[in-house]
Amino acid sequence: MVKLKLDQEKEKGQFSLTIITGNSSVLQKLILNKILEGSEFKYYIPSWNLGQIIVDYVEL
């Protein structure tokens, strides 16, 4: 579901999207390892809210 949404947004162009993971470190690791690492998306986990992942896509 996350991969599908990221691909849909990518088709529209540049975006910034927040993925809410809550306290689930398992869910965060799954999203990071299976979807985001090695992809064209830039992402970070903000220090002020460890229960989310912010994903950016910028076309150059």
Z-matrix of the N, CA and C atoms (Angstrom, degrees):
N
C 1 1.437
C 2 1.539 1 110.96
N 3 1.321 2 117.29 1 -43.55
C 4 1.469 3 121.33 2 179.26
C 5 1.519 4 109.87 3 -64.59
N 6 1.319 5 117.36 4 -46.23
C 7 1.476 6 122.03 5 -179.84
C 8 1.525 7 110.21 6 -60.29
N 9 1.316 8 116.75 7 -43.46
C 10 1.467 9 121.55 8 179.42
C 11 1.526 10 111.04 9 -60.76
N 12 1.330 11 117.22 10 -45.13
C 13 1.469 12 121.10 11 179.90
C 14 1.525 13 111.36 12 -64.63
N 15 1.330 14 117.14 13 -41.95
C 16 1.464 15 120.25 14 178.16
C 17 1.526 16 110.79 15 -62.31
N 18 1.314 17 116.98 16 -42.01
C 19 1.469 18 120.68 17 179.03
C 20 1.525 19 111.65 18 -65.95
N 21 1.329 20 116.98 19 -38.80
C 22 1.474 21 120.62 20 177.76
C 23 1.525 22 111.05 21 -63.49
N 24 1.311 23 116.65 22 -44.36
C 25 1.461 24 120.49 23 179.86
C 26 1.529 25 111.19 24 -67.48
N 27 1.312 26 117.05 25 -36.50
C 28 1.471 27 121.92 26 179.04
C 29 1.529 28 110.75 27 -61.26
N 30 1.320 29 116.59 28 -37.00
C 31 1.466 30 121.13 29 178.89
C 32 1.530 31 111.63 30 -61.86
N 33 1.320 32 117.33 31 -28.59
C 34 1.461 33 122.23 32 -178.95
C 35 1.526 34 112.02 33 -81.92
N 36 1.338 35 116.83 34 -19.62
C 37 1.461 36 120.62 35 -178.62
C 38 1.520 37 110.84 36 123.23
N 39 1.325 38 115.44 37 -153.82
C 40 1.465 39 121.41 38 -176.54
C 41 1.532 40 111.01 39 -64.72
N 42 1.338 41 115.31 40 145.98
C 43 1.457 42 119.27 41 178.56
C 44 1.522 43 111.26 42 -159.14
N 45 1.320 44 114.17 43 164.39
C 46 1.457 45 123.54 44 169.74
C 47 1.520 46 105.51 45 -132.01
N 48 1.325 47 116.70 46 130.85
C 49 1.450 48 121.62 47 -173.09
C 50 1.523 49 109.05 48 -137.94
N 51 1.315 50 117.71 49 142.08
C 52 1.456 51 121.99 50 178.50
C 53 1.519 52 109.62 51 -108.94
N 54 1.316 53 116.28 52 125.69
C 55 1.456 54 122.23 53 176.08
C 56 1.529 55 106.97 54 -102.38
N 57 1.326 56 116.18 55 121.83
C 58 1.464 57 121.29 56 179.89
C 59 1.530 58 108.10 57 -90.21
N 60 1.327 59 116.20 58 120.89
C 61 1.468 60 120.60 59 179.12
C 62 1.524 61 111.97 60 -113.61
N 63 1.304 62 117.53 61 -10.57
C 64 1.456 63 120.44 62 -178.04
C 65 1.522 64 110.95 63 62.45
N 66 1.307 65 116.73 64 -144.69
C 67 1.462 66 121.49 65 -178.32
C 68 1.520 67 112.98 66 -86.97
N 69 1.321 68 118.30 67 9.84
C 70 1.456 69 121.20 68 -174.95
C 71 1.530 70 111.82 69 -84.41
N 72 1.323 71 115.89 70 97.73
C 73 1.462 72 119.65 71 176.34
C 74 1.526 73 110.44 72 -68.37
N 75 1.330 74 117.58 73 -27.91
C 76 1.467 75 121.81 74 177.35
C 77 1.526 76 109.50 75 -65.03
N 78 1.318 77 117.44 76 -46.38
C 79 1.464 78 121.86 77 178.92
C 80 1.523 79 110.73 78 -63.53
N 81 1.323 80 117.40 79 -42.40
C 82 1.460 81 120.74 80 178.46
C 83 1.523 82 111.16 81 -60.92
N 84 1.317 83 117.22 82 -47.42
C 85 1.463 84 121.07 83 179.97
C 86 1.519 85 111.23 84 -62.06
N 87 1.326 86 117.08 85 -40.19
C 88 1.458 87 121.61 86 179.30
C 89 1.527 88 110.52 87 -61.17
N 90 1.324 89 116.86 88 -47.60
C 91 1.470 90 121.39 89 -179.41
C 92 1.531 91 110.14 90 -64.88
N 93 1.317 92 116.47 91 -43.92
C 94 1.459 93 119.85 92 -179.72
C 95 1.527 94 111.29 93 -64.44
N 96 1.326 95 117.37 94 -50.08
C 97 1.466 96 121.68 95 -174.69
C 98 1.525 97 113.71 96 -72.16
N 99 1.320 98 117.89 97 -41.15
C 100 1.468 99 121.31 98 -173.08
C 101 1.523 100 113.63 99 -89.88
N 102 1.341 101 117.72 100 -24.12
C 103 1.464 102 119.35 101 -172.18
C 104 1.529 103 112.92 102 -119.97
N 105 1.320 104 117.70 103 -49.62
C 106 1.460 105 119.59 104 -168.00
C 107 1.531 106 115.10 105 -88.97
N 108 1.315 107 118.41 106 -41.45
C 109 1.466 108 119.93 107 -177.78
C 110 1.522 109 110.14 108 -64.98
N 111 1.321 110 115.88 109 129.26
C 112 1.455 111 121.21 110 -178.57
C 113 1.516 112 114.66 111 82.02
N 114 1.333 113 117.61 112 2.29
C 115 1.464 114 120.77 113 179.20
C 116 1.530 115 109.35 114 -94.44
N 117 1.313 116 116.05 115 177.24
C 118 1.470 117 121.53 116 178.79
C 119 1.525 118 111.84 117 -82.41
N 120 1.339 119 117.03 118 -2.98
C 121 1.462 120 121.39 119 -179.54
C 122 1.524 121 110.77 120 -83.84
N 123 1.317 122 116.00 121 141.33
C 124 1.466 123 122.41 122 172.17
C 125 1.527 124 106.17 123 -97.32
N 126 1.320 125 116.72 124 141.74
C 127 1.455 126 119.28 125 -176.60
C 128 1.523 127 110.78 126 -150.00
N 129 1.311 128 115.22 127 157.94
C 130 1.460 129 121.09 128 174.59
C 131 1.522 130 109.72 129 -157.16
N 132 1.325 131 114.76 130 157.38
C 133 1.459 132 122.49 131 175.15
C 134 1.528 133 105.83 132 -108.01
N 135 1.331 134 117.68 133 112.66
C 136 1.462 135 119.87 134 -176.29
C 137 1.530 136 111.75 135 -68.28
N 138 1.306 137 116.23 136 141.67
C 139 1.465 138 121.32 137 -178.17
C 140 1.528 139 111.87 138 -67.01
N 141 1.327 140 118.10 139 -23.36
C 142 1.453 141 121.42 140 -178.75
C 143 1.532 142 112.89 141 -83.00
N 144 1.361 143 117.32 142 -11.14
C 145 1.462 144 120.83 143 177.19
C 146 1.524 145 108.69 144 -153.73
N 147 1.307 146 116.63 145 94.44
C 148 1.463 147 121.24 146 -176.62
C 149 1.524 148 112.70 147 -74.98
N 150 1.310 149 117.69 148 -2.50
C 151 1.457 150 122.08 149 -179.85
C 152 1.513 151 113.39 150 -95.86
N 153 1.319 152 117.02 151 21.25
C 154 1.468 153 119.59 152 177.17
C 155 1.514 154 110.65 153 -146.07
N 156 1.320 155 114.64 154 157.18
C 157 1.457 156 122.52 155 174.95
C 158 1.531 157 105.61 156 -123.86
N 159 1.320 158 116.62 157 126.95
C 160 1.467 159 120.29 158 177.37
C 161 1.524 160 107.32 159 -100.65
N 162 1.325 161 115.32 160 125.92
C 163 1.458 162 122.25 161 -176.77
C 164 1.525 163 108.33 162 -115.46
N 165 1.323 164 116.05 163 131.48
C 166 1.470 165 122.44 164 177.37
C 167 1.509 166 109.26 165 -121.32
N 168 1.336 167 114.69 166 145.25
C 169 1.461 168 120.50 167 172.39
C 170 1.511 169 107.58 168 -132.58
N 171 1.317 170 116.84 169 124.64
C 172 1.461 171 122.88 170 -178.78
C 173 1.521 172 108.30 171 -127.45
N 174 1.301 173 116.04 172 125.27
C 175 1.465 174 121.13 173 175.17
C 176 1.521 175 108.62 174 -85.00
N 177 1.289 176 116.83 175 134.80
C 178 1.460 177 120.15 176 178.05
C 179 1.510 178 110.75 177 -101.81
